Amino acid sequence: MDYRPLPEAHDDAFRRTLQYAFSPEDGPDLDDPSEHPDTFSSRVVYADADAETPDEELAAADIRAVCGWYDFSMLIRGETRRVGGLSAVASPPETRRQGHIGWMLDRFLAELRDEDIAFSALWPFEYAFYDRFGWATTNTYERTTLPPGELTSVVDDVDDADDAADTDAPEGRFRRIDADAYERVDAVHREAATETLALRRSEGWWRHRVFDLWGTEPYVYGWENADGDLRGYLVYTVETDDAEEEKTMVVRELVGVDADAERNLLRFCRDHDSQVDHVRVDGPLGENLLFRLADPRAATVERRPGPMVRVVDVETAVRSVSPPEDVPGAGALSIVDDRCAWNDGTFELYADESGVACEKTDAAPSLRLGIGALSQVLVGARSARQLREDGRLERPDGVTSGAVSEAVATLDALYPPENVYLREFF
């Protein structure tokens, strides 16, 4: 088999594979193609081919698996790093359960390693499936649903027309924003999204994943202060539940650089109370919002599992993640990685004021952990102490409990938990 970039001649076959995998209810006829951001690359696995086979000799009928990946720039512990965002993983129904997906994922990880990309992220169709290949959950996210009128106590103004004339109007205004003004909302996003795994969005991402998402064009409104500076924005659609005869304002992004901007964006949502029955917001808002509502029982807050992350190359990943200043530490870790032989073994970590060193060693390890657990520690999704409590850190033979505790403390000092939140679905 061979793993390679998608030949242009087989674009329709690639799309048919994805359409059958993710929207078989649409039938066999292809939908109009949607445009991808420029950071996206398609990959295909062919049977009866190797690296020397020319594209023109390949047959679409020999496609065994497909995927795509985004060359992302994300914040990891305050520094921008390349991350390979895996997406569009699928195989034709007639050739499934033959190991083609696993074979493709191994080649994908090898490709990222060749590109010196130390981390990969994805949104799984099934968490247990990707756990077997070394990815691990990075964060949860909240989905908050409530009647729009309940936001009145949060926005701290009146919503009665008879009283509105006696109150001061907010200093600022809402403005509809189109894709050509993406740089203004990007500036807001960069100021507000400072958590680990925050995406540094390209123009293509704004145009094809925010202002136009798979053919759906949402509303995008921004909040400007009295000086005309954009301080926040929200992206939303309005969905209808025909069975319940209800409409919901579905807010995919609500981003403000400060509390005043966020409050005005919530006021914008409240002011749709004559049009929609519910407002639904996905994002880090729900738990805090409950304390601000006059009737917190009016809101439903769901906590949902989010994306997954994986270290591609242990040595590169450790060297690229800076620990806190003036926190020295050293230790040997046994890493278990069933898919990437270059990661499977014992690594010695050494940190001082000059940075972090990491290399394979024959020294006896103090801890044993899987590549998924290491991935969570490095990005700050879980602490070593939490992983130990979860039973995901093992004590190697001959190592005392005290030595294990010391190694856990060293890892937590070098890689303390972070606020990890990947907003984007891909």
Order of alpha helices (4+ residues) and beta strands (2+ residues): beta-alpha-beta-beta-beta-alpha-beta-alpha-beta-beta-alpha-alpha-beta-alpha-beta-beta-beta-alpha-beta-alpha-beta-beta-alpha-beta-beta-beta-beta-alpha-alpha-beta-alpha
